[in-house]
Amino acid sequence: MKRVVITGMGVVSPLGCNLEMFWSNLIAGTNGIHTITRFDASSFPVKIAAEVKDFDVNAFVDPKVQRRTDRYTQYALAASAMAVRDSGIDFSKEDPFRCGCIVSSGVGGISTTESEVLRMKERGPGRISPFCIPEIIVNIASGMVAIEHGLKGPNYAVVSACATGLHSVGCAMKAIRYGEADVMLAGGSEASVSQISIAGFAAMHALSTTNDDPEHACRPFDKNRNGFIMGEGSAVLVLEEYEHAVARGANIYAEISGFGESCDAFHMTAPAEDGSSGAYAMVMAMKDAGVSPDQIDYLNAHGTSTPLNDRIETVAVKRAMGEDAARALTISSSKSMTGHMLGAAGAIESVVCAMAIKNGVVPPTINYAEPDPDCDLDYTPNTAREKKIDVCLNNSLGFGGHNACAVFRKV
């Protein structure tokens, strides 16, 4: 099987709208969570989110295209443009049928759905935009990125709730590994800070209601965690066959050497109590990469800051790694700063893994103040840690019981 490496990355996030700013803020422990400004949330039980700020859409998306696309697609176009620029690849010199794209979303154009339904009720069905359907469907970001860069190879979207972004990276890796493509753009995008999203997740009691203290609302693995924070943004990675990347002199961040996946088959939203399926995904990823638990230097945890997820993910890590290797492992949750970017989470956390390997730094889990006896591993509390990282894991767990895990390693 062919080796797959990362040669470019682009980020639109609550911590910054380029790779350098995002990484700088992440390792500094910067909080990206604030009071919602996207709409008037004064009557909502949840009034905080991790919004994208200072995003210059005009720098990436033509005004005509802006009028015909949801914000989630615009984020994806911007992150893709930055990733391509970062990689230095010239697609005009590539076989377009050997270049593809899997950029996905958990909920797609939910803001457009919300606004168009309101328009229909207020003004009638004849006033719905002719671009309504293309704006809301989950695959359109991948299609638009392909149009922008002339990519005629494999192209589709994966939807697995909060595991979407990592599933997209895994599927793109497989396309290259098995010879279907030489280059793939892979990632996720989400623009879900909207009234219906916040109201819906709040109705599930999934979100934190620490509205008076957004700076400390997201605290993964802390005893007093009380729900996740809605985030938004996009991350896209340029994945490339290793020999292809070397031949053009590309900068290589890291290799994606393993991928595992599973399903809890247990509950619509809750993970299985024994953590067995999440553990299975980790075990299969390590087996695929040919590494053992004691070789893993860092784990970017799913770490949502919900009471159930963090406890059961800890159980799954112990089950997959063994007690001794789990206790020796350095773990952190970047969601403590970015919030939960849903379908983009696994993609931006893949960026975190690649940057951690490249820079030898583990980002912190901020707001960790009181240890939880049920979460008793090393979560890199509050301060980034310098560490040589040769191999790391990335976990993503989604509603519906979807589990994904990828192995990244130094080249």
TAMO-V124454 format. One record per residue. N is the residue number from 1. RES is the residue in one small letter. SS is DSSP state (2 for helix, 1 for strand, 0 for the rest). Layout:
n:res:ss
N:RES:SS
N:RES:SS
This chain:
n:res:ss
1:m:0
2:k:0
3:r:0
4:v:1
5:v:1
6:i:1
7:t:1
8:g:1
9:m:1
10:g:1
11:v:1
12:v:1
13:s:1
14:p:0
15:l:0
16:g:1
17:c:0
18:n:0
19:l:2
20:e:2
21:m:2
22:f:2
23:w:2
24:s:2
25:n:2
26:l:2
27:i:2
28:a:0
29:g:0
30:t:0
31:n:0
32:g:0
33:i:0
34:h:1
35:t:1
36:i:0
37:t:0
38:r:0
39:f:0
40:d:0
41:a:0
42:s:0
43:s:0
44:f:0
45:p:0
46:v:0
47:k:0
48:i:1
49:a:1
50:a:1
51:e:0
52:v:0
53:k:0
54:d:0
55:f:0
56:d:0
57:v:2
58:n:2
59:a:2
60:f:0
61:v:0
62:d:0
63:p:2
64:k:2
65:v:2
66:q:2
67:r:0
68:r:0
69:t:0
70:d:0
71:r:2
72:y:2
73:t:2
74:q:2
75:y:2
76:a:2
77:l:2
78:a:2
79:a:2
80:s:2
81:a:2
82:m:2
83:a:2
84:v:2
85:r:2
86:d:2
87:s:2
88:g:0
89:i:0
90:d:0
91:f:2
92:s:2
93:k:2
94:e:0
95:d:0
96:p:2
97:f:2
98:r:2
99:c:1
100:g:1
101:c:1
102:i:1
103:v:1
104:s:1
105:s:0
106:g:0
107:v:0
108:g:0
109:g:0
110:i:2
111:s:2
112:t:2
113:t:2
114:e:2
115:s:2
116:e:2
117:v:2
118:l:2
119:r:2
120:m:2
121:k:2
122:e:2
123:r:2
124:g:0
125:p:2
126:g:2
127:r:2
128:i:0
129:s:0
130:p:0
131:f:0
132:c:2
133:i:2
134:p:2
135:e:2
136:i:2
137:i:0
138:v:0
139:n:0
140:i:2
141:a:2
142:s:2
143:g:2
144:m:2
145:v:2
146:a:2
147:i:2
148:e:2
149:h:2
150:g:0
151:l:0
152:k:0
153:g:0
154:p:0
155:n:1
156:y:0
157:a:0
158:v:0
159:v:0
160:s:0
161:a:2
162:c:2
163:a:2
164:t:2
165:g:2
166:l:2
167:h:2
168:s:2
169:v:2
170:g:2
171:c:2
172:a:2
173:m:2
174:k:2
175:a:2
176:i:2
177:r:2
178:y:0
179:g:0
180:e:0
181:a:0
182:d:0
183:v:1
184:m:1
185:l:1
186:a:1
187:g:1
188:g:1
189:s:1
190:e:1
191:a:0
192:s:0
193:v:0
194:s:0
195:q:2
196:i:2
197:s:2
198:i:2
199:a:2
200:g:2
201:f:2
202:a:2
203:a:2
204:m:0
205:h:0
206:a:0
207:l:1
208:s:0
209:t:0
210:t:0
211:n:2
212:d:2
213:d:2
214:p:2
215:e:2
216:h:2
217:a:0
218:c:0
219:r:0
220:p:0
221:f:0
222:d:1
223:k:0
224:n:0
225:r:0
226:n:0
227:g:0
228:f:1
229:i:0
230:m:1
231:g:1
232:e:0
233:g:1
234:s:1
235:a:1
236:v:1
237:l:1
238:v:1
239:l:1
240:e:1
241:e:1
242:y:2
243:e:2
244:h:2
245:a:2
246:v:2
247:a:2
248:r:0
249:g:0
250:a:0
251:n:0
252:i:0
253:y:0
254:a:1
255:e:1
256:i:1
257:s:1
258:g:1
259:f:1
260:g:1
261:e:1
262:s:1
263:c:1
264:d:0
265:a:0
266:f:0
267:h:0
268:m:0
269:t:0
270:a:0
271:p:0
272:a:0
273:e:0
274:d:0
275:g:0
276:s:2
277:s:2
278:g:2
279:a:2
280:y:2
281:a:2
282:m:2
283:v:2
284:m:2
285:a:2
286:m:2
287:k:2
288:d:2
289:a:2
290:g:0
291:v:0
292:s:0
293:p:2
294:d:2
295:q:2
296:i:0
297:d:0
298:y:1
299:l:1
300:n:1
301:a:0
302:h:0
303:g:0
304:t:0
305:s:0
306:t:0
307:p:2
308:l:2
309:n:2
310:d:2
311:r:2
312:i:2
313:e:2
314:t:2
315:v:2
316:a:2
317:v:2
318:k:2
319:r:2
320:a:2
321:m:2
322:g:0
323:e:2
324:d:2
325:a:2
326:a:2
327:r:2
328:a:2
329:l:0
330:t:1
331:i:1
332:s:1
333:s:0
334:s:0
335:k:2
336:s:2
337:m:2
338:t:2
339:g:0
340:h:1
341:m:0
342:l:2
343:g:2
344:a:2
345:a:2
346:g:2
347:a:2
348:i:2
349:e:2
350:s:2
351:v:2
352:v:2
353:c:2
354:a:2
355:m:2
356:a:2
357:i:2
358:k:2
359:n:2
360:g:0
361:v:1
362:v:1
363:p:0
364:p:0
365:t:1
366:i:0
367:n:0
368:y:0
369:a:0
370:e:0
371:p:1
372:d:1
373:p:0
374:d:0
375:c:1
376:d:0
377:l:0
378:d:1
379:y:0
380:t:0
381:p:1
382:n:0
383:t:0
384:a:0
385:r:1
386:e:1
387:k:0
388:k:0
389:i:0
390:d:0
391:v:1
392:c:1
393:l:1
394:n:1
395:n:1
396:s:1
397:l:1
398:g:1
399:f:0
400:g:0
401:g:0
402:h:1
403:n:1
404:a:1
405:c:1
406:a:1
407:v:1
408:f:1
409:r:1
410:k:0
411:v:0
